[in-house]
Amino acid sequence: MTDIVLFRDDLRLADNPALAACAGGPALFVYVFEEGVARRALGGASRWWLHHALAALARDIAARGGRLDILRGDPRVLVPALAEAAGARRVVWSRRYDGAGVKLDSQMKETLAAAGRAPESFNASLLYEPWTVKTGEGRPFRVFTPFWKAARAGGAPPRPAAAPKRVVAADWPKPAPPRARLDDLGLLPTTPDWAGGLRAAWTPGETGAQARLSSFLDEGLRGYADRRDRPDLPHHSRLSPHLRFGEISPRQAFHAAAEAAESGAATWKDAEKFQSELGWREFSCHLLFHWPDLPTKNFQPKFDAFPWRAPDEAALAAWRKGRTGYPVIDAGMRELWATGFMHNRIRMVVASFLIKNMLTDWRTGEDWFWDTLCDADPASNAASWQWVAGSGADAAPYFRIFNPVLQGEKFDPDGAYVRRWVPEIARLPDKWLHRPGQAPADVLKAAGVRLGRDYPAPILDLAATRDRALAALARLG
């Protein structure tokens, strides 16, 4: 009897419970590129990543005797049709937690069950299922700290399982839905090909994910608790794209950190701080599962009355291109465009600038990140933007407005991050690097910087726009 293993956001062989459930017997290993469904389409950077992640998964499955087949269309139609054609005994997959994904999978499961195909789903993406972590009153949490405390009180998550050494490929049945070639999905940019920086920065796939984890454990975990906010230092894992596409499981990352602490390669303080950052990912998914409108609606309804300004297209373009005149903002936005990634501290700063200094609706920024981030995740992206806006769960206090000059001076004190991404001001002395708009004329001249020509003058006044934002936020009550 043939099984069908559906790959989703779990593009790996190790610690993949759906795959493990079918180990040993003949199976069809299938990825459905969803079209014609209500789920949000991937952004450009994520599409690039998905192409290479699927190519890597296909190689890994083939090396163990299997074959990855790709379908495109509506899985509610395609998967039951394939199961019927193959006479499948069962169909297994890893769960999703966004509202549209949950609904789609439930409908698919009902159709398969009615046909006697034994559908079964597994947790491959989280440490703790969203419905298992509740308040004392049985409600979902709205604040991270008690959420993580309650989650951890249930004990450590299961240890990760090894990848199967061999899999068995079933023959593709006839008649059956037509298979698609990876190249035919059109996931890669062509005219123009803007992905050169992504290719230089990343190695998508399970092997790349494990290499990234090893590098972090060797070079970044020790000191993580105290230095993770420094974009100029290696104390950030850069695992987020690999986690988003399931090339590594959170269980693998969680237990690897613990093992590093047990061996003395890092301190428990560092390991537990990293684990708590995995917890923030869990919390975001917890919120999305219980409040599926999180990416589109204010978590706190009072923000529906917030007086967002009409978009200033010139200012918005300056923010997107890294031409605001505030170096740490510009460095972050250029890093994002070049590599599909931005350091978490810088994400908060650039988001605060857009939302509070520019008074631009947080959804505008969330959309841009969705398109440009390799790790664009429906839960984390939305929850993080709402956190900065003050409209979300466990949100930053409304009066917290990140000053990009002070943030740059605190977290990039030697200017290495800014000098890498904003080279036109690299010759400015450290004292003025994060505030070129305030630098004396002779300092600018000596550094070869002409404001408004070599580097833009600030597009807004921080103090005035901060006061404007505070006044608008205070009126919400």
C-alpha positions as CSV (number, residue, x, y, z in Angstrom):
1,M,0.0,0.0,0.0
2,T,1.2,3.5,-0.9
3,D,1.4,6.4,1.5
4,I,1.5,10.1,0.5
5,V,3.8,12.4,2.4
6,L,2.9,16.1,1.8
7,F,5.7,18.5,2.5
8,R,4.7,22.0,3.5
9,D,6.7,24.4,5.7
10,D,8.8,21.4,6.8
11,L,11.3,21.0,4.0
12,R,13.7,18.6,5.8
13,L,14.2,15.0,6.5
14,A,15.4,15.0,10.1
15,D,12.9,15.5,12.9
16,N,10.0,15.4,10.5
17,P,7.2,13.3,12.1
18,A,5.0,13.1,9.0
19,L,7.9,11.6,7.0
20,A,8.8,9.3,9.9
21,A,5.3,8.0,10.1
22,C,5.7,6.5,6.6
23,A,9.3,5.3,6.8
24,G,9.9,1.9,5.3
25,G,7.0,1.6,3.0
26,P,6.5,2.9,-0.6
27,A,5.4,6.5,-0.6
28,L,4.8,9.5,-2.8
29,F,6.7,12.5,-1.6
30,V,4.8,15.6,-2.7
31,Y,4.9,19.3,-2.5
32,V,1.9,21.3,-3.6
33,F,2.6,24.8,-4.8
34,E,-0.7,26.4,-3.9
35,E,-2.6,28.4,-6.5
36,G,-6.2,29.4,-6.5
37,V,-6.5,29.3,-2.7
38,A,-7.1,32.0,-0.1
39,R,-3.7,31.8,1.5
40,R,-1.4,34.8,1.1
41,A,1.0,34.6,-1.8
42,L,4.7,34.5,-1.0
43,G,6.7,37.6,-1.4
44,G,9.7,37.8,-3.8
45,A,12.4,36.9,-1.4
46,S,10.5,34.0,0.0
47,R,9.8,32.7,-3.5
48,W,13.5,32.7,-4.2
49,W,14.2,30.8,-1.0
50,L,11.4,28.3,-1.7
51,H,12.9,27.4,-5.1
52,H,16.3,26.6,-3.7
53,A,14.8,24.8,-0.6
54,L,12.7,22.6,-2.8
55,A,15.7,21.8,-5.0
56,A,17.8,20.9,-1.9
57,L,14.9,18.7,-0.6
58,A,14.6,16.9,-3.9
59,R,18.3,16.1,-3.8
60,D,18.2,14.9,-0.2
61,I,15.2,12.6,-0.9
62,A,16.8,11.2,-4.1
63,A,20.0,10.4,-2.1
64,R,17.9,8.2,0.1
65,G,16.1,6.4,-2.7
66,G,13.0,8.6,-3.0
67,R,11.6,11.2,-5.4
68,L,10.0,14.6,-4.7
69,D,7.1,15.4,-7.0
70,I,5.6,18.8,-7.3
71,L,1.9,19.7,-8.0
72,R,0.5,23.1,-8.5
73,G,-3.0,24.2,-7.8
74,D,-5.6,23.7,-5.0
75,P,-4.5,20.8,-2.6
76,R,-8.1,20.2,-1.7
77,V,-8.6,19.0,-5.3
78,L,-5.2,17.7,-6.1
79,V,-4.4,15.6,-3.0
80,P,-7.6,13.6,-2.9
81,A,-7.3,13.0,-6.6
82,L,-3.8,11.7,-6.2
83,A,-4.7,9.6,-3.3
84,E,-7.6,8.0,-5.3
85,A,-5.3,7.3,-8.3
86,A,-2.6,5.8,-6.1
87,G,-4.9,3.8,-3.9
88,A,-3.2,5.5,-1.0
89,R,-3.5,3.9,2.4
90,R,-3.0,7.2,4.2
91,V,-2.0,10.9,3.6
92,V,0.2,12.6,6.1
93,W,1.5,16.2,6.5
94,S,2.7,18.8,9.0
95,R,0.2,21.3,10.5
96,R,-0.1,24.9,9.6
97,Y,-1.5,27.5,12.0
98,D,-2.7,30.5,9.9
99,G,-6.4,30.8,9.6
100,A,-6.6,30.2,5.8
101,G,-4.2,27.3,6.1
102,V,-6.1,25.6,9.0
103,K,-9.4,25.9,7.1
104,L,-7.9,24.5,3.9
105,D,-6.3,21.6,5.7
106,S,-9.5,20.8,7.6
107,Q,-11.4,20.7,4.3
108,M,-8.8,18.4,2.7
109,K,-8.8,16.1,5.8
110,E,-12.6,15.8,5.6
111,T,-12.5,14.8,1.9
112,L,-9.7,12.3,2.4
113,A,-11.4,10.8,5.5
114,A,-14.7,10.4,3.6
115,A,-12.8,8.4,0.9
116,G,-11.1,6.2,3.6
117,R,-7.6,7.6,3.0
118,A,-6.7,8.0,6.7
119,P,-5.4,11.6,6.8
120,E,-3.1,12.5,9.7
121,S,-1.3,15.7,10.6
122,F,1.7,16.3,12.8
123,N,3.5,19.1,14.6
124,A,6.7,19.7,12.8
125,S,7.0,23.5,13.3
126,L,6.6,24.3,17.0
127,L,7.8,23.4,20.4
128,Y,4.3,23.5,21.9
129,E,1.0,23.4,20.0
130,P,-1.0,26.6,20.4
131,W,-4.0,25.0,22.1
132,T,-1.8,23.4,24.8
133,V,-0.6,26.6,26.4
134,K,-3.4,28.3,28.2
135,T,-4.0,30.7,31.1
136,G,-5.4,29.4,34.4
137,E,-8.9,30.3,33.0
138,G,-8.3,28.3,29.9
139,R,-7.8,31.2,27.6
140,P,-5.0,32.0,25.2
141,F,-2.2,34.2,26.5
142,R,-1.8,37.8,25.4
143,V,1.5,38.5,27.1
144,F,4.7,36.8,26.3
145,T,6.4,36.3,29.8
146,P,3.5,34.3,31.4
147,F,3.0,32.5,28.1
148,W,6.6,31.3,28.0
149,K,6.6,30.5,31.7
150,A,3.5,28.3,31.3
151,A,4.9,26.6,28.2
152,R,8.2,25.8,29.9
153,A,6.4,24.5,33.0
154,G,5.2,21.6,30.8
155,G,8.8,20.5,30.4
156,A,11.3,20.5,27.6
157,P,9.9,19.7,24.1
158,P,10.6,16.2,22.7
159,R,14.1,15.6,21.5
160,P,14.5,15.7,17.7
161,A,14.5,12.5,15.7
162,A,17.1,11.5,13.1
163,A,16.4,11.5,9.4
164,P,15.5,8.1,7.9
165,K,18.4,6.5,6.2
166,R,16.3,5.2,3.3
167,V,12.9,5.9,1.8
168,V,11.1,4.0,-0.8
169,A,9.6,5.8,-3.8
170,A,6.2,4.6,-5.1
171,D,5.5,4.7,-8.9
172,W,3.5,7.8,-10.0
173,P,0.0,6.5,-10.7
174,K,-1.9,6.9,-13.9
175,P,-4.2,8.7,-14.4
176,A,-3.2,11.3,-11.8
177,P,-2.8,15.0,-11.6
178,P,0.1,16.3,-13.8
179,R,3.4,17.0,-12.2
180,A,5.1,20.3,-12.5
181,R,8.8,21.1,-12.9
182,L,10.3,23.3,-10.3
183,D,11.6,25.7,-12.9
184,D,8.0,26.1,-14.3
185,L,6.8,27.6,-11.0
186,G,8.5,30.9,-11.8
187,L,9.8,31.4,-8.4
188,L,13.2,33.0,-9.4
189,P,13.5,36.6,-10.5
190,T,14.7,37.0,-14.1
191,T,14.3,40.5,-15.5
192,P,15.9,41.8,-13.6
193,D,17.7,39.2,-11.5
194,W,17.9,41.0,-8.2
195,A,18.9,37.9,-6.2
196,G,22.7,38.2,-6.3
197,G,22.9,39.4,-2.8
198,L,20.7,36.6,-1.6
199,R,22.8,34.0,-3.3
200,A,25.9,35.4,-1.7
201,A,24.4,35.4,1.8
202,W,22.5,32.2,2.1
203,T,22.5,28.4,1.4
204,P,18.8,27.3,1.5
205,G,18.1,23.7,2.4
206,E,18.6,21.3,5.3
207,T,22.4,21.1,4.9
208,G,22.6,24.9,4.9
209,A,20.5,25.1,8.0
210,Q,22.6,22.6,9.9
211,A,25.8,24.5,8.8
212,R,24.2,27.8,10.0
213,L,23.3,26.3,13.4
214,S,26.8,24.8,13.8
215,S,28.4,28.2,13.0
216,F,26.1,29.9,15.5
217,L,26.9,27.4,18.3
218,D,30.7,27.8,17.6
219,E,30.8,31.6,17.1
220,G,27.7,33.3,18.3
221,L,25.9,31.5,21.2
222,R,28.5,32.4,23.8
223,G,27.8,36.0,24.7
224,Y,24.4,35.9,23.1
225,A,22.4,37.1,26.1
226,D,24.4,40.3,26.4
227,R,25.4,41.0,22.8
228,R,22.5,39.8,20.6
229,D,21.3,43.4,20.0
230,R,24.6,44.3,18.3
231,P,24.2,44.0,14.5
232,D,28.0,44.4,14.1
233,L,28.7,41.3,16.0
234,P,28.1,37.6,15.2
235,H,25.8,37.0,18.2
236,H,22.6,36.4,16.2
237,S,21.7,33.0,14.8
238,R,20.4,33.9,11.3
239,L,18.3,30.7,11.5
240,S,15.0,32.5,10.9
241,P,14.7,31.7,7.2
242,H,15.6,28.1,7.8
243,L,13.0,27.9,10.6
244,R,10.4,29.6,8.5
245,F,10.7,27.0,5.7
246,G,11.2,24.1,8.1
247,E,14.7,23.2,7.0
248,I,15.5,22.9,10.7
249,S,13.0,22.3,13.5
250,P,12.7,24.5,16.6
251,R,13.3,21.3,18.6
252,Q,16.7,20.9,17.0
253,A,17.7,24.5,17.8
254,F,16.3,24.3,21.3
255,H,18.2,21.2,22.3
256,A,21.4,22.2,20.5
257,A,21.5,25.3,22.7
258,A,21.0,23.2,25.8
259,E,23.7,20.7,24.8
260,A,26.1,23.6,24.2
261,A,25.5,24.8,27.7
262,E,25.8,21.4,29.2
263,S,29.2,20.9,27.4
264,G,30.5,24.3,28.6
265,A,30.6,25.7,25.0
266,A,28.1,28.4,26.2
267,T,26.6,29.5,29.4
268,W,23.1,28.6,30.5
269,K,22.3,32.3,30.5
270,D,23.1,32.4,26.8
271,A,21.3,29.2,26.0
272,E,18.1,30.1,27.8
273,K,18.0,33.5,26.2
274,F,18.3,31.9,22.8
275,Q,15.5,29.5,23.8
276,S,13.3,32.4,24.9
277,E,13.8,33.9,21.4
278,L,12.5,30.7,20.0
279,G,9.7,31.2,22.5
280,W,8.8,34.6,20.9
281,R,8.4,32.7,17.6
282,E,6.1,30.3,19.4
283,F,4.1,33.2,21.0
284,S,3.6,34.8,17.6
285,C,2.2,31.5,16.2
286,H,0.0,31.2,19.3
287,L,-1.4,34.6,18.6
288,L,-2.0,33.9,14.9
289,F,-3.7,30.6,15.6
290,H,-6.1,32.2,18.1
291,W,-6.5,35.5,16.3
292,P,-6.3,34.7,12.6
293,D,-6.8,38.3,11.5
294,L,-3.5,39.3,13.1
295,P,-1.8,40.2,9.8
296,T,-4.6,42.6,8.7
297,K,-6.4,43.9,11.8
298,N,-5.3,45.8,14.9
299,F,-5.2,43.3,17.8
300,Q,-6.3,46.2,20.0
301,P,-9.5,47.6,18.3
302,K,-8.9,51.1,19.7
303,F,-6.1,51.5,17.2
304,D,-8.7,51.4,14.4
305,A,-9.2,55.1,15.2
306,F,-5.5,56.0,15.0
307,P,-5.0,59.0,12.7
308,W,-2.5,57.6,10.2
309,R,-1.2,60.1,7.7
310,A,-1.9,59.6,4.0
311,P,1.2,57.9,2.5
312,D,4.0,60.3,1.5
313,E,5.3,58.5,-1.5
314,A,8.6,60.3,-1.6
315,A,9.2,59.6,2.1
316,L,8.1,56.0,1.8
317,A,10.4,55.5,-1.1
318,A,13.3,57.0,0.9
319,W,12.5,54.6,3.7
320,R,12.4,51.6,1.4
321,K,15.6,52.4,-0.4
322,G,17.6,53.4,2.7
323,R,17.8,57.1,1.9
324,T,16.3,58.7,5.0
325,G,19.4,60.5,6.2
326,Y,19.5,58.4,9.4
327,P,22.3,56.0,9.0
328,V,21.2,53.0,11.1
329,I,17.8,53.1,9.3
330,D,19.4,53.3,5.9
331,A,21.9,50.5,6.8
332,G,19.0,48.2,7.8
333,M,16.9,48.9,4.8
334,R,19.9,48.3,2.5
335,E,20.8,45.1,4.2
336,L,17.2,44.0,3.8
337,W,17.2,44.8,0.1
338,A,20.6,43.2,-0.6
339,T,20.3,40.0,1.5
340,G,16.6,39.5,2.4
341,F,17.4,39.8,6.1
342,M,17.7,42.4,8.8
343,H,19.0,42.1,12.3
344,N,16.1,42.0,14.9
345,R,17.2,45.2,16.8
346,I,17.3,47.1,13.5
347,R,13.9,45.7,12.5
348,M,12.4,47.4,15.6
349,V,14.2,50.7,14.9
350,V,13.1,50.9,11.2
351,A,9.6,49.9,12.1
352,S,9.3,52.5,14.8
353,F,10.6,55.1,12.4
354,L,8.0,54.3,9.8
355,I,5.1,53.9,12.2
356,K,5.7,56.6,14.7
357,N,8.0,59.2,13.1
358,M,6.3,59.0,9.7
359,L,2.9,58.1,11.1
360,T,2.5,55.4,8.4
361,D,0.1,52.5,9.0
362,W,2.0,49.5,10.3
363,R,0.4,47.3,7.5
364,T,2.4,49.2,4.9
365,G,5.7,48.2,6.6
366,E,4.4,44.6,7.2
367,D,3.7,44.3,3.4
368,W,7.2,45.5,2.5
369,F,8.8,43.1,4.9
370,W,6.6,40.3,3.6
371,D,7.9,40.9,0.1
372,T,11.6,41.5,0.9
373,L,12.4,39.2,3.9
374,C,13.5,35.6,3.2
375,D,12.1,34.7,6.6
376,A,8.7,36.4,6.1
377,D,6.5,34.4,8.4
378,P,2.7,35.1,8.7
379,A,2.9,35.0,12.5
380,S,6.2,36.6,13.4
381,N,6.0,39.4,10.8
382,A,2.5,40.5,11.8
383,A,3.0,40.1,15.5
384,S,6.3,42.1,15.4
385,W,4.9,45.0,13.4
386,Q,1.9,45.2,15.8
387,W,4.3,45.0,18.8
388,V,6.2,48.1,17.6
389,A,3.0,49.9,16.7
390,G,1.6,49.4,20.1
391,S,-1.6,47.9,18.6
392,G,-0.7,44.2,19.3
393,A,-0.6,41.8,22.1
394,D,2.2,42.4,24.6
395,A,2.8,45.6,22.7
396,A,5.5,48.1,23.3
397,P,4.2,51.0,25.4
398,Y,2.8,53.6,23.1
399,F,5.4,56.2,24.3
400,R,8.3,53.9,23.3
401,I,9.6,55.5,20.2
402,F,13.1,54.3,19.1
403,N,15.5,57.2,18.4
404,P,17.6,55.9,15.4
405,V,20.5,58.2,16.3
406,L,20.7,56.9,19.9
407,Q,20.0,53.3,18.9
408,G,22.9,53.5,16.4
409,E,25.3,54.9,18.9
410,K,24.3,52.3,21.5
411,F,24.2,49.2,19.4
412,D,26.7,50.0,16.6
413,P,29.2,52.0,18.7
414,D,32.1,51.5,16.4
415,G,30.1,52.1,13.3
416,A,31.0,48.8,11.6
417,Y,27.4,48.0,10.7
418,V,26.7,51.5,9.2
419,R,30.0,51.7,7.4
420,R,29.4,48.3,5.7
421,W,25.9,49.3,4.4
422,V,26.3,53.1,4.0
423,P,29.8,53.4,2.6
424,E,29.4,56.9,1.4
425,I,29.7,58.2,5.0
426,A,32.3,55.7,6.1
427,R,35.0,58.4,6.6
428,L,33.0,60.3,9.2
429,P,34.4,60.0,12.7
430,D,32.5,57.8,15.1
431,K,31.2,60.9,16.9
432,W,29.2,62.0,13.8
433,L,28.6,58.8,12.0
434,H,25.1,58.2,13.3
435,R,24.2,61.9,13.1
436,P,25.6,63.3,9.8
437,G,22.8,65.8,9.7
438,Q,24.3,67.5,12.7
439,A,27.9,67.3,11.8
440,P,29.9,70.5,11.3
441,A,30.6,71.6,7.8
442,D,34.3,71.1,8.1
443,V,33.8,67.5,9.4
444,L,31.6,66.7,6.5
445,K,34.0,68.2,4.0
446,A,37.0,66.3,5.5
447,A,35.0,63.0,5.1
448,G,34.0,63.8,1.6
449,V,30.3,64.0,2.4
450,R,28.0,66.6,0.8
451,L,24.6,66.3,2.5
452,G,21.8,66.2,-0.1
453,R,24.2,64.9,-2.8
454,D,26.5,62.2,-1.5
455,Y,24.1,61.3,1.3
456,P,20.6,62.6,1.9
457,A,19.8,65.2,4.6
458,P,17.3,63.8,7.2
459,I,13.8,63.5,5.7
460,L,12.2,64.5,9.0
461,D,12.8,66.0,12.4
462,L,12.9,63.4,15.1
463,A,11.8,65.6,18.0
464,A,8.9,67.1,16.2
465,T,7.6,63.9,14.7
466,R,8.0,62.2,18.1
467,D,5.8,64.8,19.8
468,R,3.3,64.4,17.0
469,A,3.1,60.7,17.5
470,L,2.8,60.9,21.2
471,A,0.0,63.4,20.9
472,A,-1.9,61.1,18.4
473,L,-1.3,58.0,20.6
474,A,-2.4,59.7,23.8
475,R,-5.7,60.6,22.2
476,L,-6.5,56.9,21.9
477,G,-6.9,56.6,25.7
